[in-house]
């Protein structure tokens, strides 16, 4: 079992504030080049500039942080290789897209579990880690660029995906013994539900 030191109220507050900021940031559904960021930097920005991705990563991180004891190392050993494999599929051209409503529906399911704050059987978080990693990875294909540029961009995306889940899970776990923080996580889960329903409605309308 992997253990992590507890942080202060301020750390938990900063984590939740960062999550809310991510949700309120204008996003796009494809890789967008930010001048001066470089290939890895642009790849890292992709998960936080895509509505379905940021909702799903945030929801998964909160859900993992709610589970006690926190066995984040084991979950990341599932998430990291699964996301790498999915990104590799896009790199080789094997699979290059996934329907957005599928990702949004998955984020909705994860958010419902967060809002309910239920302790889950061990295999459920790992299964959700696998689905999330594969779904976002496949949906992160780079449309143009030479081999080196595409590879660096996907590496940036992989690093950001794993870092976001890790950080959000740690923040949520640090509030596990604080009632106000637990309520805050559940409220954030409810917000993800509402936003997921809105984004799903727009996706289906298109």
N, C-alpha and C positions, 0 to 999 in steps of 0.2 A: 504494500500500500504506500502510495506517495503522499507525503504530508507537506504542507506549505505554511509558513508563518502567517499569523493573523496580522492584519493591518489596521490602521485607525479608521474612525468614522469618516475622516476626510477622504481616505483612499476609496472607500465604497461610494461616497457621494460623487467623487470625480469620475468613477467608472460609470455610474448611472447617468451623470450629466453628459459624458462623452457619447453614450449610447443614444441619448435623446438628440444630441446634436447630429449624430449620423443619420437618424431618421428624418430630421428636418432639412437635411442638405439636398439641394436639387440633384437628381440622379439621371443617368442615361442607361440604356440597355446594351450598349456595345462599347468596346474599348475606345476610349477617347484619349488622344495624345495631348499631354500638358507640356508645353514648351519648357525645356530645361530640366524636366524631371528624369529623363533618360528612360531606357527600355524597362529596367527593373522597377523604377519609380512609377511609371505609367501602369505597369502590370499590378503593382501593389494598390494603386488607386481604384482599379476596376471593381473589386468587391464592394467598395463603399460608394460606388457611383451607379450601382444597379439595384433598383428597388427590391426585387425578389431575393437578391443575394444578401443585402444588408439585413433584411428582415429575418431571413433564415439563419444566418450566422449569429445574429444577436439572440434570437430565440434559442438556438442550440446552446450557446454559451451560458445563458441564464439557466436553462434546464440542467446542464451538467453541474453548474454551481450549486443547484438546489439539492442534488443527491448527496447523501451522507452515508459513509465517509467519502470524501472527495478522492476519487481514484482517477485523477485527470491524466496521469501518465499512461494508463492503460487505454483510455478513450482516445488520446492523441496517437497512440500506436496503431489505432484503427483508422482514425481520420487522416493522418498524414500520408500513409501509403495509398489509401483509396483516392484521395484528392490528386496525388501525383500521377496515379494510373489514369484517372479521368482526363487530366490535362494532357497526358501523353497521347491519349486517343485523339484529342483535337489536333495535336502537333503532327501526327501521322496521317490525319485526314480520315481515320476510321469512323469517328462520330464527331459531329461538329455543332450540333444544336439540340435543344430540348424545348418542349413547349413551356412557355412561361407559366400558364395556369397550373402546371404540375408542380413547379417550384413553389408557387404561392400557396397552393393547397397544402404542401408539406410544411411551409412556415406557419400556416394556420393551425395545423395539427400540433406542432411543437409548442406554439404559443398557448393553446388551450391547456396543455399539460403544465406549462409554467404557471398559468393563472390558477389552476386547480391546486398546485403545489403538492402533487402526489409523489410519494416515494415509489419508484418504478423497479420492476425486476431488472437484474443486472444486464440482461441481454438487450433490453429496450433502448437505453441510451447508446449502446454500441451499434445497434441496428440503425438508429436515427443518424448517428455519426457517418455511417457508411452511405446512407441515402443522400445526406446533405453533401458530403464530399463528392460523390459521383455526379449528383445533379448540378452543383455549381461548377465543378470542373469541366463537365461537358459543355456547359453554357458559357464558358469563358474562352472560346476559340478566338484566335487573332486572325482578322480577315486578310490583312496585307503585310508585306515585309519579307525580307530575306530570312533564311534559316536561323542565323544568329540572332536577329532582332526578335523573331517570334519566340525563340527559346528563352531569351532573357526576359521577355515580357511575361511568359508563363511562369518562370521562376519567381518573379515578383508577385504574381497572383497567388502562387502556392504559399509563399512566405506570409502574405497578408491574411489569407484565409485561416491559416493555422494560428497566427498571432492574435487575430481578433477573437477566435473561439477561446484560446487560452486565457487572454486577458479578461474577457467578460466573465468566464467561468470563475476565475480567481476572485474577481470583485464580488460576484454573487455569493461565493462561498464564504468570503470574509464577513458577510452580513448574516450568516446562518444563525448566529446566537443573538441577533439584535432584532427585536420585533418590528421596529420601524423600517429596517432594511428589508426584511422578509416581505412586509406589506408593499414596499416600493417595488420589489421585483415582481410581485404578483400584478401590481398596477401596470407595470411596464409590459408584462405579458398580455394584459387586457388591451393595451394600446396597440400591440403588434397584431392582435386579433382584428381590431377595428381597421387598422391600416391595410392588413392583408385582404380583408373583405373588399375594401375600396379598390385596391390594386387589381384584385381578381375580377371585380366587376368591369373595370376598364379593359383588362386583357380580353375578357370574353366578348366585350362589346366590339373590340377591334377585329 
